[in-house]
Amino acid sequence: MIFDRITESILRILQHDGRLSNADLAQRVGLSPSACLRRVRLLEERGIIRGYRAVIDERSAHKLTTVIVQITLERLTDETLRRFETRIRECPDVRECYLMTGEADYLLHVAARDLADYERIHKEELSRLPGVVRIQSNFAIRPVVQRWISQYSA
């Protein structure tokens, strides 16, 4: 797989507009439509492009609040991590979950309708997760930067 300036341009353009036609994409990156399509298909086959989706502004569409939650576990054994990760995948209000280094063990992006909804999520979902000893919640005021692709090449 050639990962060069053209491939990076393809990824950046598709991430910004996944509905762009292959002909338009090819013209923007300076390839023939067939060469462009081959690169896109190869990126899909290699799992670099995992799919296409609509990015919804949840604040506008559903009036959701973003809560960034730091989770600390009682211990970091393989079993504790496995149990936590299995259960966190079942929490419908958790949009993203990252295993972290540093002070917190996990960082979550949680979507809640309001404070009362987050209280429900905290009480019924987060505090019942196995191995959790600390939950720190931070409410986002507004997004400042949202990028979906790295500005740096691999």
N, C-alpha and C positions, 0 to 999 in steps of 0.2 A: 504494500500500500504506500503510495507516494503521499507523504504529509508535507506539503509545501504551501506556498503563499496562496495558490489557487484552491487547494483543499480547505485551508483555513477560511478563505473568502466564501466558499460554498457553505461551510458550517455557520459562519456568522450571518450570512444572508438568509439561510433557511431558518435559523433560530429566530430571526427577526420577523420573517414572513414565510412560514411553512406551506402556505397555499400558492406560492409563486410557481408559475408554470416552468417546466424544464427549459423551454425555449427562452423565456425571459432570464432564467438563472444562467443559462449558457452564455447569453449575450453579456450579462453583467460581469461574468468572470473571465470572458475572453476565450471560451472553448466552443467547439461545435456541439450541437445538441446531443449527438450520439456519445461523444467523449464525456460530456457533462453527466449524462445519464449513467454511463458506466461507473464514474466516480461516486455518484450518489448511491447507486446500487451496492457498490463495494463497501461504502461507509455503513450502509444498512446491514449488510451481511456480516461485517466485522463487529457489529454492535455499537459502533461509535454514534450512529443515529439510531436511537432506540424506538422512535415513534414520532408521531405528529399529534399535536393537540392544540386546543384553543386555550389560551391563557386568560383566565377570567379575573377581572378586578373584583375580588370578593367584597371589598368595602362598598362598591357601587351596586353589585348584583344582589348581594345577600345581607348587606349591612353588617359584615363580620369584623370583629376586632382581632388583630394579631397579637398573640401573647407569646413571648419568648420565655421558655421555661428551662431552668437548669436543674438537672436531677443528679443527686449523689447517692450511690449505692453503699450498702453496709460493707461489702467486700467485693473485690474484682476477681472472682474465680470464674472459670469457664462455665460452670453450672449457673452461677448467679447471672452472668451476662446473657447466657442462652435463655434462661427463664424470663428475664426482663424483656429481651428483644422479641421473643415469641408473643408475649402479652401486649407489648406496645404496638405491634402490627395490627392488633385487633381493635385499637382505639380509633373510632371514626373521626374524632375531632383533631387528631394529631396529623398534621399535613406533612411534616418532615421530622426525622429523628437522626441525630448524628452522634456516634461514639466519639468522645473528645479526649484530648489530653488537657492537663491543667487542673483547676480547682473542681469543676463539675465533671461528672463521668459522661453525661449525655446532655445534649442541647436539643430542645424540641421547638417546633413551630406549631402552635396550637391556634385554631380558629374558634372564636366564641361570638355569640350574638351580642352579649352584653356582660356586665359584671355578674349578674345572677346566673347566667349560663356558664360562665367560667367557674363560678363557685360549684355548680353541679359537676362540671368536668373534673375539677380538683378533688371533690369529695368522692364521686362515684368511679372515676377512672384512675387518675394519677396517684392518689394516696393509697390505692389498692394494688398498685403494681408491686410485684415481688422484689424484695431487697432494698426498697427505697428508704433512705433515712433522712433525706433533705430535699425539699422542693422550693426553688426560688423562682418567682414569677415576675416578669417585667412586661408591661403593656406598651406596645409600640404606638407612638403618636401618629406617624405617617412614614411611608417609605421615602427615602432620599435617593438611593441608587438601587436599581434592580437590573442586573445583567444576567443573561442566561448562557453566556459563553465566555470563556476566558479571553482576555485580550492578549494573552501570551501563547505562543505556539508550543506544542508538546515537544 
